[in-house]
Amino acid sequence: MKKLFTTLMLAVVVALTPALACTNFIITKGASTDGSVLVTYAADSHQLYGALYKYNPAKKPAAMMPVYEWDSGKYLGDIPQLKTTYATVGNMNEHSVIITETTYGGRSELHNPDGLIDYGSLIYIALQRAKTAREAIDVIVELANTYGYYSSGESFSIADADEAWIMELIGKGPDKKGIVWVARRVPDGYICAHANQARITTFPLNDPENCLYAPDVITFAREKGYFSGKDEEFSFADAYAPLDFGAMRGCDARVWSFFRMFAEGMDKYEDYAMGYNPANRLPLWVKPTQKISPKQVFDAMRDHYEGTKMDMTTDIGAGGHGLPYRWRPMNFEVDGKSYVNERAIATQQTGFWLCGQAREGKTGILWFGMDDAATSCLTPIYCNTTDVPECMAEGNGSMLDYTDSSAFWLFNRVTNFAYLRYDMMSADIRKVVDYWENAMLENVKATDAKMAGLSTKAQKKIATEYSIDKANELFASWSRLDKYLLLKYVDGNLKSEQADVLSYVIEGKTSSNHFVDNGNGKKIPGKIQFPGYNEKWKRAVAADNGKILESR
């Protein structure tokens, strides 16, 4: 049966749509080194423009608020606005509630084209209306059931400074307005993840402290013919998002890769992650071997399956410079056989990415970045900030409009250049990334101390100034990095240096004597290196065209 499943699914590899492309990690406070709750999110789409969304409540709010589909910008309708709402920045609100998502799609017949609330609106409206994670679950359910759910199946990470939940939902089709759903509290001391495949299988039916669900989540599945067993055997994921090869290889493999970084015994699930054995399903959450630091969480979002069979840097598809990406689509065919272009955690089409950090007794921080997580940097944005930096603000550029003042375009320019000689340039970029993030993790401690004991108004002022100043500082550093990489690697050459990248980018020592000259005082480079290509690539070229290229 396993062989038959593998054969069938290899022949029908699912090419994920742009919406099906995000990754979430959840780290409970008992699993983190500093006792904070951490939630990551990579908003991955080939058409999403990276921006830091900001909502400040109006003093006199309008009676109604418009709802636009997040993915497309389509106007869906109006719903009543509340008199009291909370400020938000990105995927976090002023009370340190964090909500992120991944789309799993699920059964297509359950889409309701007449729904008024899409998954993006569920996130951002719930952040405006909830002071805790549990309140956010209630708001999401009420919104979807009252106004109708427009999107396909979704998994949500929902957290505050005390607890973290994974919630999964899907609509009931064009003839029914509401949703079926289940939410499970991640046990303290554990980590969880989801990546475009429904993760909740069976769940406790009588544990409201740790598990909440729609009263008809099982009966509706019976009515639709998705399930016929005993209630306690009911699996949400199997009923509403049945597994296929793409769900395992293109989606849950990312969860597996995250788990194996921090928990023992994960290699036993390799055959599941590779799409070969659906019976060997990953657990919903695992206990890490050791507590995890925020920096380790940041870096987990930069993974390309390094050290596994799916490592994209080791085959000829990586080119001559170890590029860990494959351009879309996610599958290709040769001589009638289907093959996979891997989808790792870090990916080229990220619009923005983040790590929400909810801290008990302290103001939460949204660590925010743009573009590919592997070659970009997170900067701290306090969740009580009243404004955002212009370089990250909505309206400063778009996917169709380039602007020099946009952090999204600056990070993309650096990263896309790095894709040309990834093995070399990514190492330079990573030095800057690590320096910046480690410095900021230490730096925020002083700002925390500065805000302690002050009035709410005074805290917001300090948090806003700090968040904007650091984002602008990062933008300036990345502008220098952009110039540095062009100077160092122009035309495939490699200039020798008298100091390392941090001197140029962080310290701002950008004078022409950073690079080695020929000693004649004319600013002509000396000791230029020609690193060529890696051994695997040279051998592949020789095998492909050696008779023509052979020197005699």
Secondary structure, DSSP 8 states (H G I E B T S, - for coil): -HHHHHHHHHTT-----TTS--BEEEE-GGGBTTS-EEEEEEEE-SS------EE---SS--SEEEEE-TTT--EEEEEE--S----EETTEETT--EEEEEEEE--GGG--TT-SB-HHHHHHHHHHH-SSHHHHHHHHHHHHHHH-B-S-EEEEEEE-SS-EEEEEEEE--TT--SEEEEEEE--TT-EEEESSS----S--SS-TTTEEE-TTHHHHHHHHTS--S-GGG--HHHHHS---HHIIIIIIHHHHHHHHHHSTTGGGGHHHHTTS-TTS---SEE--SS-B-HHHHHHHTT---TTSTT-TTSSGGGGGGT-----SSSEEEETTEEEE----SS-TTEEEEEEEEE-TTS--EEEEEES-GGG---EEEETT-S---GGGSTTS-BTTB--TT-HHHHHHHHHHHHGGGHHHHHHHHHHHHHHHHHHHHHHHHHHHHHHTT--HHHHHHHHHHHHHHHHHHHHHHHHHHHHHHHHHHGGG-B--BSS-HHHHHTS---SGGGB-B-SSSS--B-S-B-----HHHHHHHHHHHHHHH---
